[in-house]
């Protein structure tokens, strides 16, 4: 690779933040499944790589009843897809984690890395959107928290300021009867970014939350559509309506992976499939 | 560095950045190593250029093809996307560590028996993904086998013999335990 960089591995978040502040242009390394590829393609030149895997607290993955789920910045995607508690309580997140790339990549990639990379099609973004995830950030000014919707600001752009890192993501606890489902369409299984990614969640209070990826410059919540679903039961009629209506709420583009028309079509098809699946499981 | 190796044709291209080296200690196939590595060196380049272990292959160099798969701290990973510096304190298993002395492992024997290779380039990575699968799931379903090797490209076999070989190796390994 053309880039010449040194490698630092701090033991605390404070050390990491101080290094980032003093060395602008430093790239944060978690799993490296995006970063090392960019470096090897010589698309990125940097002087410093800061590996956060030496910070013990960032490996935290736990669930506390009443508080919810916490996923540290160094937690692997495979740890998320394999956790029975996440399969049980936050199914869409488990499904999205299991669908990301290959087993080897999931053994390196992290959820926080996926959202910090901020691809419009980020696989793990849509479950986080429907679970109202909170992003925990630390920087020179101290700690702050940000809703996941406000974290994505553009294609490959996030709300992170200079010297800040994401230390983890938390998801509020869910009630009994809460259900969700994730689906993605890709050209080939395993090795492709999503053409369309979608998560739908139905809460125990019959509230519907929808998150989609690869159909706008950032992953988005379909808030207007959610409002329209408020007084509707989950049934075949609603599913057919949703299949058509969703096209008024997404703004896809044509790119190397799919045309705009195909993305409209797939958005409707996936949304209907998910609603039908949830219905078959008894969700009303 | 490559020019000093006998196995020159198998060496992964690598240019030293000239930056200060990083001291790391790690274990590969049961042997302990202490090395000073370039910060821009990958684990795959470390295996090839420093340890002269040429079994692990470089295919795409971007984590797509799985030819460079090794088992790092018990997890199958693409060694082309891991920095050598990240391997500090790590335990690594490569294809060279599967057999015992001159005897091939059950998994390797089954790959031969089922003609699960033709050109052989993907085979070391395929074997490591299969090893990692059988370590976490000694009795995998066909679906689990397919999922486990989804990150390993083979352009010769059409995959079916590979799946059969892994299934058969799983049975033989379980029998060997009884």
Interface residues (C-beta under 8 A of the other chain):
Chain A: X1 X3 X4 X5 X6 X7 X9 X29 X32 X33 X36 X37 X39 X40 X41 X49 X51 X53 X78 X101 X102 X103 X104 X105 X107 X108 X189 X190 X191
Chain B: X17 X18 X19 X20 X22 X39 X40 X42 X61 X62 X63 X64 X66 X69 X75 X76 X77 X78 X80 X81 X82 X83 X85 X86 X129 X132 X147 X148 X150 X151 X152
